[in-house]
């Protein structure tokens, strides 16, 4: 919470939590806390997975080859994503994400409560490697949407 307060210092707007993959999952987890909800405009998650880890070791990097979850303490976004509301949740996902199938993202989106929005980019992988311009435009749109959705809810 100290980091969020620091990020808001001197700004007319509250910060937006933006996370990619594991960071998206941790952003959702953080945004279920009412104290955090009061300090943020919203959450933007790119490639949001259901299963996330609370810890990470260098040896866990093997998942980039195996495409399997590391053996670390974790949590399921599906069990808590509804708790992000009333904070706006924007999700951006690739059609051919090799770690998080599009169907999983759509399922998580279905479990979230409004305000929520899902953008899908026809991209080659989890990193949107072949669509950097589309990703940048979509991210800008998602950030604008989060701020306007939060403002409408106040």
C-alpha positions as CSV (number, residue, x, y, z in Angstrom):
1,X,0.0,0.0,0.0
2,X,2.9,2.3,0.6
3,X,4.0,1.8,-3.0
4,X,0.5,2.8,-4.3
5,X,0.5,5.9,-2.0
6,X,3.9,6.8,-3.4
7,X,2.8,6.3,-7.0
8,X,-0.2,8.6,-6.4
9,X,1.9,11.3,-4.8
10,X,1.6,14.6,-6.7
11,X,-0.8,13.1,-9.3
12,X,-4.4,14.1,-9.8
13,X,-5.3,10.5,-10.7
14,X,-4.8,7.3,-8.7
15,X,-2.5,4.6,-10.1
16,X,-3.6,1.7,-12.2
17,X,-2.2,-1.8,-11.4
18,X,-0.9,-3.2,-14.7
19,X,0.4,-6.8,-14.7
20,X,1.5,-9.3,-17.3
21,X,0.9,-13.0,-16.7
22,X,1.9,-13.8,-13.1
23,X,1.9,-10.0,-12.5
24,X,-1.7,-9.8,-13.7
25,X,-2.7,-12.5,-11.3
26,X,-0.9,-10.7,-8.4
27,X,-2.6,-7.5,-9.5
28,X,-6.0,-9.2,-9.2
29,X,-5.1,-10.6,-5.8
30,X,-4.1,-7.2,-4.5
31,X,-7.2,-5.5,-5.9
32,X,-9.5,-7.7,-3.8
33,X,-8.4,-5.9,-0.7
34,X,-10.7,-3.0,0.1
35,X,-7.8,-0.9,1.3
36,X,-6.1,-1.3,-2.1
37,X,-9.3,-0.7,-4.0
38,X,-9.5,2.8,-2.4
39,X,-6.0,3.6,-3.7
40,X,-6.2,2.5,-7.4
41,X,-8.2,3.4,-10.5
42,X,-8.3,-0.2,-11.6
43,X,-6.5,-3.2,-12.8
44,X,-5.2,-4.1,-16.3
45,X,-4.1,-7.7,-16.8
46,X,-2.4,-9.1,-19.9
47,X,-2.3,-12.8,-20.3
48,X,-4.0,-13.4,-17.0
49,X,-3.7,-17.0,-15.9
50,X,-6.0,-18.8,-13.4
51,X,-3.1,-20.5,-11.5
52,X,-0.6,-18.1,-10.0
53,X,2.3,-18.5,-7.6
54,X,3.0,-16.5,-4.5
55,X,6.8,-17.3,-4.7
56,X,9.3,-17.9,-7.4
57,X,12.7,-19.4,-7.7
58,X,15.2,-19.3,-10.5
59,X,14.7,-23.0,-11.1
60,X,11.1,-22.3,-11.9
61,X,12.2,-20.7,-15.1
62,X,12.0,-24.2,-16.6
63,X,8.3,-23.6,-17.1
64,X,9.2,-21.7,-20.2
65,X,10.2,-25.0,-21.7
66,X,7.7,-27.4,-20.0
67,X,4.7,-25.0,-20.1
68,X,3.8,-26.5,-16.6
69,X,3.2,-24.7,-13.4
70,X,6.1,-24.5,-10.9
71,X,5.8,-26.3,-7.6
72,X,5.3,-23.2,-5.4
73,X,2.6,-21.9,-3.1
74,X,-0.1,-20.5,-5.2
75,X,-3.7,-19.3,-5.6
76,X,-6.5,-19.5,-8.2
77,X,-7.7,-16.2,-9.7
78,X,-11.0,-17.9,-10.4
79,X,-11.7,-18.1,-6.7
80,X,-11.3,-14.3,-6.1
81,X,-11.7,-12.4,-9.4
82,X,-15.3,-11.4,-8.5
83,X,-13.9,-9.6,-5.5
84,X,-12.1,-7.0,-7.7
85,X,-15.4,-5.1,-8.3
86,X,-16.2,-2.3,-7.9
87,X,-12.7,-1.6,-9.2
88,X,-12.6,-1.8,-13.0
89,X,-10.9,-4.8,-14.5
90,X,-9.5,-4.7,-18.0
91,X,-8.1,-8.0,-19.5
92,X,-6.0,-8.2,-22.7
93,X,-5.4,-11.6,-24.2
94,X,-3.8,-13.2,-27.2
95,X,-5.7,-15.7,-29.4
96,X,-2.7,-18.0,-29.4
97,X,-1.3,-17.7,-25.9
98,X,0.8,-20.8,-25.3
99,X,0.6,-20.5,-21.5
100,X,-3.0,-19.4,-21.0
101,X,-5.6,-20.6,-23.6
102,X,-8.1,-18.0,-24.7
103,X,-10.9,-20.2,-23.3
104,X,-9.3,-19.8,-19.8
105,X,-9.2,-16.0,-20.1
106,X,-12.9,-16.0,-21.3
107,X,-13.8,-18.2,-18.3
108,X,-12.1,-15.8,-15.9
109,X,-13.7,-12.9,-17.5
110,X,-17.1,-14.6,-17.1
111,X,-16.4,-14.9,-13.3
112,X,-15.5,-11.3,-12.9
113,X,-18.1,-8.7,-12.1
114,X,-18.7,-5.3,-13.7
115,X,-17.1,-3.1,-14.4
116,X,-15.0,-5.4,-16.6
117,X,-13.9,-5.5,-20.2
118,X,-11.9,-8.1,-22.3
119,X,-9.8,-7.2,-25.4
120,X,-8.6,-10.1,-27.6
121,X,-5.7,-9.6,-30.0
122,X,-5.0,-12.0,-32.8
123,X,-1.4,-12.5,-31.8
124,X,1.1,-15.4,-32.1
125,X,1.9,-15.9,-28.4
126,X,1.7,-14.9,-24.8
127,X,4.0,-12.0,-25.4
128,X,2.0,-10.6,-28.4
129,X,5.3,-10.8,-30.2
130,X,4.0,-10.2,-33.7
131,X,1.5,-7.5,-32.7
132,X,3.4,-4.8,-30.7
133,X,1.5,-1.9,-32.3
134,X,-1.9,-3.5,-31.7
135,X,-0.9,-4.3,-28.1
136,X,0.2,-0.7,-27.5
137,X,-3.0,0.7,-28.9
138,X,-5.1,-1.8,-26.9
139,X,-3.2,-1.0,-23.7
140,X,-3.8,2.7,-24.2
141,X,-7.5,2.0,-24.8
142,X,-7.7,-0.2,-21.7
143,X,-6.1,2.4,-19.5
144,X,-8.5,5.1,-20.7
145,X,-11.4,2.7,-20.2
146,X,-10.3,1.9,-16.6
147,X,-10.1,5.6,-15.7
148,X,-13.5,6.4,-17.2
149,X,-15.2,3.3,-15.8
150,X,-13.9,4.1,-12.3
151,X,-15.0,7.7,-12.6
152,X,-18.5,6.6,-13.7
153,X,-18.7,4.4,-10.6
154,X,-17.9,7.1,-8.1
